[in-house]
């Protein structure tokens, strides 16, 4: 499993973005939790991860200070992606009025297992005008058993009528120290050896994106658990592709078949296709 998926935060406390962590912590500790959220911010800042944490928090059987326990049957269902009551919709692919009408019909049904149905709509700004109008009617009179979390990288494209029905949570670009915090969780989990100075270099290159920072770290880990400053500098200076390919070719030359196949599997699992891999070294 790719690092950015494997090490997704599972509680509000684990969110690396301080601003979002504080805002959501206050909201979830409150007596009445809003029926609709609008998560706004650049890619890779934790909007979808936070949405899933909120989904757990409102359905947890033993919440503590607004945090999900991650141990009860409801939390486990959501973590494993097996709950029919957590509906994730990609608005880029389901942007029409028929898709939202279908949502409006199904939302009337009570949850099958959980306490609350949670609809997470990613890239919500991609909805058509007609779809937004249909969604607005649902947000104006939502059933008590349903909550919405709308996520977007382009809030200026969302009608003011929709924004006014939601509690807005800002996800700003991550600071270097916040990305380092995220990277250290991966380093610990994977037992990697890398200096704090090199983690800071990776964080600076990530451009405010947790996901991009973790992907860089994962790429560096392909050739071993010990990551040298030389390897970091080569990657960040644009010269890493050839060295990574060299690592693979050495495995092939030494007839280390299992090691080479594991290396390839890890590269592909990390999101790189064969064409991209070929372009790294040639």
N, C-alpha and C positions, 0 to 999 in steps of 0.2 A: 504494500500500500504506500502511495506517495506520502512523504512526510507532512505536507500541509493538510492532508486529510487525517492522517494518523494522530497528529498532535493538535487537532482543533480544540480550542478551549471548551470545557464541558460545564463550567460554572461562570457566574458573573465575576467572581474573584480572579479567575484565570484569564479574563480578557486583558490583553496587553495594552489596549488603548485606554489611557486613564480617563479621558473625557467621557467616553461611552460607558466605561465601567462605573463611574460615579453616577451618571445620569440614570442608567438602568437599575443600579442598586437602589437608588432612592424610589424609583417608580415601583419596583417589585416589592419593596418593604411597606408600601402604602396599603391602606385598607381596601381601597377600590382601584383595581387595575384597569386602565383604559381598554376599550374594545378595539381600538385601531391605532397602530403605530406607523410612523413613516421614518425609515432609516435612510439617511442621506449621507453620501460620501464617496470618495474615489474607490476604484477597484482594489481588492486585496486588503481592505481595512477591517474586515471582520463582520460585515453586515449579516451575511447568511448564517454564520456561526452564532452570532448573537440572537438571531431570530429563533434558531433551534433551542437555544438556552431558555429563551422566554417561553417557548412552547412547552418545555419541560417544567419550568417554574409554575406555570398556571395549572398544570395537570398533576404535579407531584403529590403523592399521598402523604409525604412527611417533609414538607418544606421547612427550612430553617432560615429565618431572617431574609425571606424572599428567594433563597437559593434552592435549586432542586437537589434532592439527595443523591440522585444517580444510582440508587440501589433498589427503589421500589419497582413494582411491576410496570407502572406507567412510564417511569423514566427509562427503564430498560427497553420497552417497546419502541420508544422514540429514538433512543441511541442506536438501536439495531435497524432502524428504518422500516419497522414492521407495522406501524400504526396506520390504519386507514383514516384516522381522524386528524392527522397532520398532512395537509395537502400543499405541496409545493408546486407552484405554477411559474413557468418561464414565459413572461409576457411577450418576449421576442417571438416565440413560436405559437402562443395562444393569445393573440392580440385583438381578435375580433369580437363583435357583440354577441355572436352565438356562443363563444367560449364563456363569456361573463353571464349570459342567460343560463347556461348550464350550471354554472357556479351558484347562481341565485336559486335555482330549483333544488339543488342538492343540499344547500346550506340549511334548508328548512328541516331536514332530517336530524334527529338528535345524534350525538356521538355514539359510535358502536361500542366503545370500551372506555375511552377517556372521559374526563369531566368536561373538557372544552374542545371544540373543533378549532384548529388554528390553520388559517390560510396564509401561506407565505408567498407573496407575489414578487418575483425578482424582475428587475429591469421594468418596473411598472410604467415608466414613462413611454414605453413602446406601445401601450394600448391606443386604439383608435379613439376618436372623439365620441363615437357612439358607445364604445365599450366603457369609457370613463363615465358617461351619463348613466349607464346601467349599473355600474359599480357604485356610483353615488347614492342611488336609491337604496342599495343594501347597507351602505355605511350610515345612512340617515336613520334607518330602522333595523338595526341588526338583531338577530335572535340572541337571547341571553347565553346560549351555549356556544357562541362563536366569537372568535377574535381574528383580526387581520393584522398582518405585518407586511407593509409595502416597502420594498427596497429599490433604491435608484441611485445612479451616478449622475443623473441630469435632472435635478429637482425643478429647474425652470420650465421644463416641458409638462409639468403636472398641473392641472387646473387648480385654481385657488380654492374652489369648492371642495375638492378632494383633500387638499392640505389642511383646510380648516376643520375637517372631521377627525384628524389624526393628531396624536402626540408626536412631535418631531424630535428625533434623536440624531445629533450630528456625529458623524464619523470623519474626523479630520485626518489628514495624512499623518502617519505615525512618525514620531520623533525617533532619532537614532537609538536612544536609550530604551525606548519601548520595543523596537525591533530586536535589539540585543536581548531583552527579557524573553521574547518569544523564541529566539534562536537557542538560548541557554536551556530551555525546556526540551528542545530536540536533542541538543548535545548530551544532556543528562540521560535521556531515554535511550539514545542509540549508542551511548558510551563512546562518543567521539572525543578526540583530543585535538583541541584548537585553542589558540591564545585569545584572550579578551580583545587584544588589539586587532586581530584578524576578524573577529566577530563584528567589531565596530566598522571595519572597512566594508564588510559585506552589507551591514545595515545602511551605510551611506549609499552604496550602489543600488540598494533596493528601491530608492525613490519614494519612500513613504508607504510602501506596500509590504505587509507581513508575508503575504503569499510569495511575492517575488524574492524576498530575503530567504525564506525557507527553501525555495527552489534552487537558489544559488548554493546554499549549504548542502543540499542533497546532491547536486551535481558534483561538488567537491568530494563528497563521501564515496563516490562510485569507485575510486581507486584505493580505498582503505579507510580504516577508522582514525588513523593519525593524519591530520591535515596540516601540512607545513605552510609557512608563510610564503615560500616560493610558489607553491601550488595556488595559493590564494591570489598572489600578485599576477601570476600567469593568466588565471581566469579573468580577473577584473580588468586586465590590460588588453583582453581580447585574444590572448595567445593560448588559451586553455584547450581549445578543441583538438588541436593536434596532439597534445599531451594525453588527453583522455583516450583518443583513438589509439595512441601508442600503447597505453596500458592494456587495452583490449587485445591488440595485436600480439603483445608479449604473452598474454594468456594463451592465445591460439597457438603461437609458436612453441610454447612449452607443453602443448597438448593438455592444458588444464580445462577440459571441456565443461565440467560442471561449474567451475568458477566463471568461465566466460559466459555461459548461458545465464547464470544468475546475474552477472553484470548487465547483460542485455535486457533481461526482464526488469531490472531495477530502473534502467534508463527509460524504457518504454512506459513503465508504471509511473514514472515521474512526469510524463506528458510529452516526451520527445518521440517523433515518428522516425521511420527509417531515412526519409529524405533529409530531415534536419540533422540526423546523426551523420549521414554521409557528408553533408556540407561543413561539418565542424572541422574535418581534417583535410578536405580536398577542395 
